Amino acid sequence: QPRNEAFGGRRHLLRAARELDGRGQYLQSLRLLARYLEGGPVTEEVLRLYYPRGFAEALEEVCREESLPPAVFFALVREESHFDPAIVSSAGAVGLTQLLPDTALEVARLLKIEQPDLRDPGQNLRIGARHLARLAARSKDLSRALLAYNAGSGRLRSWERGAAGLPSDLLVEAVPFAETRRYVRKILVSAVRYGQLYYGQDPRDTVRLFYP
């Protein structure tokens, strides 16, 4: 009987998570799925719910424009905002890609967007994608670009100077901020999942985007 009750409870969690996902309430869905995943085997359906593709059409369009791997950008948005376009962090970062207003304004000028509305999903994704693409163009790989995205380009340069030529995987582990180390790891794991689930990518190919 206890096993049956537990199974019934998991079914309710999954059903509620599906409904929330369908409404675009991804954060609430993910919270339920985290509880669901504690109790047994995981199906592909559950993984797709756990790695949702909110705002998929707009996100994939900006990835094409900026030549970004969509699996990586989906992973970034999942980590930054859980696909909540109205979220604002304690540091003042806004929207899907959690852009600071000053950074967003600088990038928006390049895109000829005046007075950007960071709560607008389309504008936020365009600006966030261009910001990540610029960081990736300056860096040797996506892991360094993500270090800069999370902690700032100035800190990345400082860490590179102090790392004395360490390869990117060791550089990430040498970063003194635990939050930033976890950030890169989480996005790598999520990008591998997105690549497998939606794009048929070999996990090794996804990892090479971070660590060539």
MIDOSE-1310 file (N, C-alpha, C; in nm, 2 decimals, decimal comma, always signed):
residues 212
qprn	+0,08/-0,12/+0,00/+0,00/+0,00/+0,00/+0,09/+0,13/+0,00; +0,19/+0,14/+0,09/+0,27/+0,26/+0,08/+0,33/+0,28/-0,05; +0,38/+0,17/-0,12/+0,44/+0,19/-0,25/+0,33/+0,24/-0,35; +0,21/+0,19/-0,34/+0,10/+0,24/-0,43/+0,07/+0,38/-0,41
eafg	+0,07/+0,42/-0,28/+0,05/+0,56/-0,25/+0,16/+0,65/-0,30; +0,28/+0,61/-0,29/+0,39/+0,69/-0,34/+0,38/+0,70/-0,49; +0,35/+0,59/-0,56/+0,33/+0,59/-0,71/+0,22/+0,69/-0,75; +0,11/+0,68/-0,67/+0,00/+0,78/-0,70/+0,04/+0,92/-0,68
grrh	+0,12/+0,94/-0,58/+0,17/+1,08/-0,56/+0,26/+1,13/-0,67; +0,34/+1,04/-0,72/+0,43/+1,08/-0,83/+0,35/+1,11/-0,95; +0,25/+1,03/-0,98/+0,16/+1,06/-1,09/+0,10/+1,19/-1,09; +0,06/+1,23/-0,97/+0,00/+1,36/-0,95/+0,10/+1,47/-0,97
llra	+0,22/+1,45/-0,92/+0,33/+1,55/-0,95/+0,35/+1,57/-1,10; +0,36/+1,45/-1,17/+0,39/+1,46/-1,31/+0,28/+1,53/-1,39; +0,15/+1,49/-1,35/+0,04/+1,56/-1,42/+0,04/+1,71/-1,40; +0,06/+1,75/-1,27/+0,07/+1,89/-1,24/+0,18/+1,96/-1,31
arel	+0,30/+1,89/-1,32/+0,41/+1,95/-1,39/+0,38/+1,97/-1,54; +0,31/+1,87/-1,60/+0,27/+1,88/-1,74/+0,18/+2,01/-1,76; +0,09/+2,02/-1,67/-0,01/+2,13/-1,69/+0,06/+2,27/-1,67; +0,15/+2,28/-1,58/+0,23/+2,40/-1,56/+0,32/+2,43/-1,68
dgrg	+0,38/+2,33/-1,73/+0,47/+2,34/-1,85/+0,38/+2,39/-1,97; +0,26/+2,34/-1,98/+0,18/+2,38/-2,09/+0,13/+2,52/-2,08; +0,13/+2,58/-1,96/+0,09/+2,72/-1,94/+0,21/+2,81/-1,95; +0,33/+2,75/-1,97/+0,45/+2,84/-1,97/+0,50/+2,87/-1,83
qylq	+0,45/+2,80/-1,72/+0,50/+2,83/-1,59/+0,61/+2,73/-1,56; +0,73/+2,75/-1,62/+0,83/+2,65/-1,62/+0,90/+2,64/-1,48; +0,92/+2,75/-1,41/+0,98/+2,74/-1,28/+0,90/+2,65/-1,18; +0,77/+2,67/-1,18/+0,68/+2,59/-1,09/+0,68/+2,44/-1,14
slrl	+0,69/+2,42/-1,27/+0,69/+2,28/-1,32/+0,82/+2,22/-1,28; +0,93/+2,29/-1,29/+1,06/+2,23/-1,26/+1,07/+2,20/-1,11; +1,01/+2,28/-1,03/+1,01/+2,25/-0,88/+0,94/+2,12/-0,85; +0,83/+2,10/-0,92/+0,75/+1,97/-0,90/+0,83/+1,85/-0,96
lary	+0,90/+1,87/-1,07/+0,97/+1,77/-1,13/+1,09/+1,73/-1,05; +1,15/+1,83/-0,98/+1,27/+1,79/-0,89/+1,22/+1,70/-0,78; +1,10/+1,71/-0,73/+1,05/+1,62/-0,63/+1,01/+1,49/-0,70; +0,96/+1,49/-0,82/+0,93/+1,37/-0,89/+1,05/+1,28/-0,92
legg	+1,16/+1,35/-0,95/+1,28/+1,28/-0,99/+1,35/+1,21/-0,87; +1,31/+1,24/-0,75/+1,36/+1,17/-0,63/+1,31/+1,03/-0,61; +1,20/+1,00/-0,69/+1,13/+0,88/-0,65/+1,14/+0,76/-0,75; +1,22/+0,76/-0,85/+1,22/+0,65/-0,94/+1,28/+0,68/-1,08
pvte	+1,25/+0,59/-1,17/+1,31/+0,60/-1,31/+1,26/+0,72/-1,38; +1,34/+0,76/-1,48/+1,31/+0,88/-1,55/+1,29/+0,85/-1,70; +1,18/+0,89/-1,76/+1,15/+0,87/-1,90/+1,19/+0,99/-1,98; +1,19/+0,97/-2,11/+1,23/+1,08/-2,20/+1,13/+1,20/-2,18
evlr	+1,00/+1,16/-2,16/+0,90/+1,27/-2,15/+0,93/+1,36/-2,03; +0,97/+1,29/-1,92/+1,01/+1,37/-1,80/+1,13/+1,45/-1,82; +1,23/+1,40/-1,89/+1,35/+1,48/-1,92/+1,31/+1,60/-2,01; +1,22/+1,58/-2,10/+1,18/+1,70/-2,19/+1,11/+1,80/-2,10
lyyp	+1,03/+1,76/-2,01/+0,97/+1,86/-1,92/+1,07/+1,93/-1,83; +1,17/+1,85/-1,79/+1,27/+1,90/-1,70/+1,37/+2,00/-1,77; +1,38/+1,98/-1,90/+1,46/+2,07/-1,99/+1,37/+2,12/-2,10; +1,28/+2,22/-2,05/+1,18/+2,27/-2,15/+1,24/+2,37/-2,25
rgfa	+1,17/+2,40/-2,35/+1,21/+2,49/-2,46/+1,11/+2,61/-2,46; +1,12/+2,69/-2,36/+1,03/+2,80/-2,36/+1,07/+2,90/-2,47; +0,98/+2,97/-2,53/+1,00/+3,07/-2,63/+1,09/+3,01/-2,74; +1,06/+2,89/-2,78/+1,15/+2,81/-2,87/+1,17/+2,88/-3,00
eale	+1,06/+2,93/-3,06/+1,08/+2,99/-3,20/+1,17/+3,11/-3,19; +1,14/+3,20/-3,10/+1,22/+3,32/-3,09/+1,37/+3,29/-3,05; +1,39/+3,19/-2,96/+1,52/+3,16/-2,92/+1,60/+3,10/-3,03; +1,54/+3,01/-3,11/+1,62/+2,95/-3,22/+1,65/+3,05/-3,33
evcr	+1,56/+3,14/-3,35/+1,58/+3,25/-3,45/+1,70/+3,33/-3,41; +1,71/+3,37/-3,29/+1,83/+3,46/-3,25/+1,96/+3,37/-3,25; +1,95/+3,24/-3,22/+2,07/+3,16/-3,23/+2,11/+3,15/-3,38; +2,02/+3,14/-3,47/+2,06/+3,14/-3,61/+2,13/+3,27/-3,65
eesl	+2,07/+3,38/-3,60/+2,13/+3,51/-3,63/+2,27/+3,53/-3,58; +2,29/+3,48/-3,46/+2,42/+3,50/-3,39/+2,51/+3,38/-3,40; +2,47/+3,27/-3,47/+2,55/+3,15/-3,49/+2,59/+3,09/-3,35; +2,49/+3,08/-3,27/+2,50/+3,02/-3,14/+2,44/+2,88/-3,14
ppav	+2,50/+2,78/-3,08/+2,43/+2,65/-3,06/+2,31/+2,66/-2,98; +2,19/+2,63/-3,03/+2,07/+2,65/-2,95/+2,07/+2,57/-2,83; +2,13/+2,45/-2,82/+2,13/+2,37/-2,70/+2,20/+2,45/-2,59; +2,30/+2,52/-2,62/+2,37/+2,60/-2,52/+2,29/+2,72/-2,47
ffal	+2,22/+2,79/-2,57/+2,15/+2,90/-2,53/+2,02/+2,87/-2,45; +1,96/+2,76/-2,49/+1,85/+2,71/-2,41/+1,90/+2,68/-2,27; +2,01/+2,62/-2,25/+2,07/+2,58/-2,12/+2,10/+2,71/-2,04; +2,15/+2,81/-2,11/+2,17/+2,94/-2,04/+2,05/+3,00/-1,99
vree	+1,94/+3,01/-2,07/+1,82/+3,07/-2,03/+1,75/+2,99/-1,92; +1,76/+2,85/-1,92/+1,71/+2,77/-1,82/+1,78/+2,80/-1,68; +1,91/+2,81/-1,69/+1,99/+2,84/-1,57/+1,96/+2,98/-1,52; +1,95/+3,08/-1,61/+1,94/+3,22/-1,57/+1,81/+3,25/-1,51
shfd	+1,70/+3,21/-1,58/+1,57/+3,26/-1,54/+1,46/+3,15/-1,53; +1,49/+3,03/-1,57/+1,39/+2,93/-1,58/+1,27/+2,97/-1,67; +1,31/+3,05/-1,77/+1,22/+3,09/-1,88/+1,11/+3,19/-1,82; +1,14/+3,26/-1,72/+1,05/+3,36/-1,66/+1,09/+3,50/-1,71
paiv	+1,01/+3,56/-1,81/+1,05/+3,68/-1,87/+1,05/+3,80/-1,77; +0,97/+3,79/-1,66/+0,96/+3,90/-1,57/+1,05/+3,90/-1,45; +1,13/+3,80/-1,44/+1,22/+3,78/-1,32/+1,32/+3,89/-1,31; +1,35/+3,94/-1,19/+1,46/+4,04/-1,17/+1,54/+3,99/-1,05
ssag	+1,67/+3,98/-1,07/+1,76/+3,93/-0,96/+1,78/+4,04/-0,86; +1,84/+4,00/-0,75/+1,88/+4,09/-0,64/+1,98/+4,20/-0,69; +2,06/+4,16/-0,79/+2,16/+4,25/-0,85/+2,10/+4,34/-0,95; +1,97/+4,32/-0,99/+1,91/+4,41/-1,09/+1,91/+4,35/-1,23
avgl	+1,95/+4,22/-1,24/+1,95/+4,16/-1,38/+1,81/+4,13/-1,41; +1,77/+4,14/-1,54/+1,63/+4,14/-1,58/+1,61/+4,04/-1,69; +1,50/+3,96/-1,67/+1,44/+3,89/-1,78/+1,51/+3,75/-1,81; +1,47/+3,70/-1,93/+1,51/+3,56/-1,97/+1,66/+3,54/-1,96
tqll	+1,74/+3,63/-2,01/+1,88/+3,61/-2,01/+1,95/+3,68/-1,89; +1,87/+3,74/-1,80/+1,93/+3,81/-1,68/+2,04/+3,91/-1,72; +1,99/+4,01/-1,79/+2,09/+4,11/-1,84/+2,08/+4,23/-1,74; +2,20/+4,28/-1,70/+2,21/+4,40/-1,63/+2,18/+4,52/-1,72
pdta	+2,10/+4,62/-1,68/+2,06/+4,73/-1,77/+2,17/+4,80/-1,84; +2,29/+4,82/-1,77/+2,40/+4,89/-1,84/+2,45/+4,80/-1,95; +2,47/+4,68/-1,93/+2,52/+4,59/-2,03/+2,42/+4,58/-2,15; +2,30/+4,56/-2,11/+2,19/+4,55/-2,21/+2,19/+4,68/-2,30
leva	+2,20/+4,79/-2,24/+2,20/+4,92/-2,32/+2,31/+4,93/-2,42; +2,43/+4,88/-2,38/+2,55/+4,88/-2,46/+2,53/+4,79/-2,58; +2,48/+4,67/-2,56/+2,46/+4,57/-2,66/+2,34/+4,61/-2,75; +2,23/+4,67/-2,69/+2,12/+4,71/-2,77/+2,15/+4,82/-2,87
rllk	+2,25/+4,91/-2,84/+2,29/+5,01/-2,94/+2,35/+4,94/-3,06; +2,42/+4,83/-3,04/+2,48/+4,76/-3,16/+2,37/+4,70/-3,24; +2,26/+4,67/-3,18/+2,14/+4,61/-3,25/+2,04/+4,72/-3,30; +2,08/+4,84/-3,27/+1,99/+4,96/-3,31/+1,85/+4,95/-3,24
ieqp	+1,85/+4,90/-3,11/+1,73/+4,90/-3,03/+1,74/+5,01/-2,93; +1,65/+5,11/-2,95/+1,65/+5,22/-2,86/+1,56/+5,19/-2,74; +1,60/+5,23/-2,62/+1,52/+5,21/-2,50/+1,47/+5,06/-2,49; +1,56/+4,97/-2,48/+1,52/+4,83/-2,48/+1,43/+4,79/-2,36
dlrd	+1,34/+4,71/-2,39/+1,25/+4,66/-2,28/+1,29/+4,52/-2,25; +1,36/+4,50/-2,14/+1,42/+4,38/-2,10/+1,32/+4,27/-2,05; +1,20/+4,32/-2,03/+1,09/+4,22/-1,99/+1,02/+4,17/-2,12; +1,05/+4,23/-2,23/+1,00/+4,17/-2,35/+1,08/+4,05/-2,40
pgqn	+1,02/+3,93/-2,41/+1,10/+3,81/-2,43/+1,19/+3,82/-2,56; +1,13/+3,87/-2,67/+1,20/+3,88/-2,80/+1,32/+3,97/-2,79; +1,31/+4,09/-2,73/+1,42/+4,18/-2,72/+1,52/+4,13/-2,62; +1,48/+4,07/-2,51/+1,58/+4,02/-2,42/+1,66/+3,91/-2,48
lrig	+1,60/+3,82/-2,55/+1,67/+3,71/-2,62/+1,77/+3,76/-2,72; +1,73/+3,86/-2,80/+1,81/+3,92/-2,90/+1,94/+3,98/-2,84; +1,92/+4,06/-2,73/+2,03/+4,12/-2,67/+2,12/+4,02/-2,60; +2,06/+3,93/-2,53/+2,13/+3,83/-2,46/+2,22/+3,74/-2,55
arhl	+2,16/+3,70/-2,67/+2,23/+3,62/-2,76/+2,35/+3,70/-2,82; +2,32/+3,83/-2,86/+2,44/+3,91/-2,91/+2,55/+3,92/-2,80; +2,51/+3,94/-2,68/+2,61/+3,96/-2,57/+2,69/+3,83/-2,56; +2,63/+3,71/-2,56/+2,70/+3,59/-2,55/+2,79/+3,56/-2,67
arla	+2,73/+3,60/-2,79/+2,81/+3,58/-2,91/+2,94/+3,67/-2,91; +2,92/+3,79/-2,86/+3,04/+3,88/-2,86/+3,14/+3,82/-2,76; +3,10/+3,77/-2,65/+3,19/+3,71/-2,55/+3,26/+3,59/-2,61; +3,18/+3,51/-2,68/+3,24/+3,39/-2,74/+3,34/+3,42/-2,85
arsk	+3,32/+3,53/-2,92/+3,41/+3,57/-3,03/+3,54/+3,62/-2,97; +3,54/+3,67/-2,85/+3,66/+3,72/-2,78/+3,74/+3,61/-2,71; +3,67/+3,50/-2,68/+3,72/+3,39/-2,60/+3,76/+3,27/-2,69; +3,83/+3,18/-2,64/+3,87/+3,06/-2,72/+3,76/+2,96/-2,72
dlsr	+3,67/+2,96/-2,63/+3,56/+2,86/-2,62/+3,45/+2,91/-2,54; +3,34/+2,83/-2,53/+3,22/+2,88/-2,46/+3,24/+2,88/-2,31; +3,32/+2,79/-2,26/+3,34/+2,79/-2,12/+3,39/+2,93/-2,07; +3,49/+2,99/-2,14/+3,54/+3,12/-2,10/+3,43/+3,23/-2,13
alla	+3,36/+3,22/-2,23/+3,25/+3,31/-2,26/+3,15/+3,31/-2,14; +3,12/+3,19/-2,09/+3,02/+3,18/-1,98/+3,08/+3,23/-1,85; +3,21/+3,21/-1,83/+3,27/+3,28/-1,72/+3,25/+3,43/-1,72; +3,28/+3,49/-1,84/+3,26/+3,63/-1,85/+3,12/+3,67/-1,84
ynag	+3,02/+3,59/-1,89/+2,88/+3,62/-1,89/+2,84/+3,63/-1,74; +2,89/+3,54/-1,66/+2,84/+3,53/-1,52/+2,92/+3,63/-1,43; +3,04/+3,65/-1,45/+3,13/+3,72/-1,36/+3,18/+3,85/-1,42; +3,18/+3,87/-1,55/+3,23/+3,99/-1,61/+3,36/+3,97/-1,68
sgrl	+3,38/+4,04/-1,79/+3,50/+4,02/-1,87/+3,63/+4,06/-1,80; +3,62/+4,16/-1,71/+3,73/+4,20/-1,63/+3,78/+4,09/-1,54; +3,69/+4,02/-1,47/+3,73/+3,91/-1,39/+3,79/+3,80/-1,47; +3,73/+3,77/-1,58/+3,79/+3,66/-1,67/+3,93/+3,70/-1,71
rswe	+3,96/+3,82/-1,75/+4,10/+3,86/-1,78/+4,19/+3,84/-1,66; +4,14/+3,88/-1,55/+4,22/+3,86/-1,43/+4,25/+3,72/-1,40; +4,15/+3,63/-1,41/+4,17/+3,49/-1,39/+4,27/+3,43/-1,49; +4,25/+3,47/-1,61/+4,34/+3,42/-1,72/+4,49/+3,46/-1,69
rgaa	+4,51/+3,58/-1,65/+4,64/+3,62/-1,61/+4,70/+3,54/-1,50; +4,62/+3,51/-1,40/+4,66/+3,44/-1,28/+4,68/+3,29/-1,31; +4,61/+3,24/-1,42/+4,61/+3,10/-1,44/+4,73/+3,05/-1,52; +4,81/+3,14/-1,57/+4,94/+3,10/-1,63/+4,92/+3,00/-1,74
glps	+4,83/+3,02/-1,83/+4,81/+2,94/-1,95/+4,74/+2,81/-1,93; +4,67/+2,79/-1,82/+4,59/+2,67/-1,79/+4,49/+2,65/-1,90; +4,46/+2,52/-1,94/+4,35/+2,50/-2,04/+4,22/+2,53/-1,98; +4,12/+2,55/-2,06/+3,99/+2,60/-2,01/+3,93/+2,52/-1,90
dllv	+3,94/+2,38/-1,91/+3,87/+2,30/-1,81/+3,94/+2,33/-1,67; +4,07/+2,34/-1,67/+4,14/+2,37/-1,54/+4,11/+2,51/-1,50; +4,10/+2,60/-1,60/+4,08/+2,74/-1,56/+3,94/+2,76/-1,49; +3,84/+2,69/-1,54/+3,71/+2,69/-1,47/+3,72/+2,64/-1,33
eavp	+3,80/+2,53/-1,31/+3,81/+2,48/-1,17/+3,90/+2,57/-1,08; +3,98/+2,66/-1,14/+4,06/+2,75/-1,06/+3,99/+2,88/-1,03; +3,88/+2,90/-1,08/+3,80/+3,02/-1,05/+3,77/+3,03/-0,91; +3,80/+3,14/-0,84/+3,78/+3,15/-0,69/+3,63/+3,16/-0,65
faet	+3,54/+3,18/-0,74/+3,40/+3,19/-0,71/+3,33/+3,06/-0,73; +3,28/+3,00/-0,62/+3,21/+2,87/-0,63/+3,08/+2,88/-0,72; +3,01/+3,00/-0,71/+2,89/+3,02/-0,79/+2,92/+3,01/-0,94; +3,03/+3,08/-0,98/+3,07/+3,08/-1,12/+3,11/+2,94/-1,17
rryv	+3,19/+2,87/-1,09/+3,23/+2,74/-1,13/+3,10/+2,65/-1,15; +3,01/+2,66/-1,05/+2,88/+2,58/-1,07/+2,80/+2,62/-1,19; +2,80/+2,75/-1,22/+2,73/+2,81/-1,33/+2,77/+2,74/-1,46; +2,90/+2,73/-1,48/+2,95/+2,67/-1,61/+2,92/+2,53/-1,61
rkil	+2,94/+2,46/-1,50/+2,91/+2,31/-1,49/+2,76/+2,29/-1,52; +2,67/+2,37/-1,46/+2,53/+2,35/-1,48/+2,49/+2,37/-1,63; +2,54/+2,47/-1,69/+2,50/+2,50/-1,83/+2,56/+2,39/-1,92; +2,68/+2,34/-1,89/+2,73/+2,23/-1,97/+2,64/+2,10/-1,96
vsav	+2,60/+2,07/-1,84/+2,51/+1,95/-1,82/+2,38/+1,97/-1,89; +2,32/+2,09/-1,88/+2,19/+2,12/-1,94/+2,21/+2,12/-2,10; +2,32/+2,18/-2,15/+2,34/+2,18/-2,29/+2,35/+2,04/-2,35; +2,42/+1,95/-2,27/+2,43/+1,81/-2,32/+2,29/+1,75/-2,33
rygq	+2,20/+1,78/-2,23/+2,07/+1,72/-2,23/+1,99/+1,78/-2,35; +1,99/+1,91/-2,36/+1,92/+1,98/-2,47/+1,97/+1,92/-2,61; +2,10/+1,91/-2,62/+2,15/+1,86/-2,75/+2,10/+1,72/-2,78; +2,10/+1,63/-2,67/+2,05/+1,49/-2,69/+1,90/+1,49/-2,72
lyyg	+1,83/+1,56/-2,64/+1,68/+1,55/-2,65/+1,62/+1,61/-2,77; +1,67/+1,72/-2,82/+1,61/+1,79/-2,92/+1,68/+1,80/-3,05; +1,81/+1,78/-3,05/+1,89/+1,80/-3,17/+1,98/+1,68/-3,21; +1,96/+1,57/-3,14/+2,03/+1,45/-3,18/+2,18/+1,46/-3,17
qdpr	+2,23/+1,54/-3,08/+2,38/+1,57/-3,07/+2,44/+1,46/-2,98; +2,56/+1,42/-3,02/+2,64/+1,34/-2,94/+2,69/+1,42/-2,82; +2,68/+1,38/-2,70/+2,73/+1,46/-2,59/+2,87/+1,50/-2,60; +2,96/+1,42/-2,66/+3,10/+1,46/-2,68/+3,11/+1,58/-2,76
dtvr	+3,03/+1,59/-2,87/+3,03/+1,71/-2,95/+2,99/+1,84/-2,87; +2,89/+1,82/-2,79/+2,85/+1,94/-2,71/+2,96/+1,98/-2,61; +3,03/+1,88/-2,55/+3,13/+1,91/-2,45/+3,25/+1,98/-2,53; +3,27/+1,95/-2,65/+3,38/+2,01/-2,73/+3,35/+2,16/-2,75
lfyp	+3,23/+2,20/-2,75/+3,20/+2,34/-2,77/+3,25/+2,42/-2,65; +3,25/+2,36/-2,53/+3,30/+2,42/-2,41/+3,45/+2,40/-2,39; +3,50/+2,29/-2,43/+3,64/+2,25/-2,41/+3,70/+2,19/-2,54; +3,73/+2,27/-2,63/+3,78/+2,22/-2,76/+3,91/+2,14/-2,74
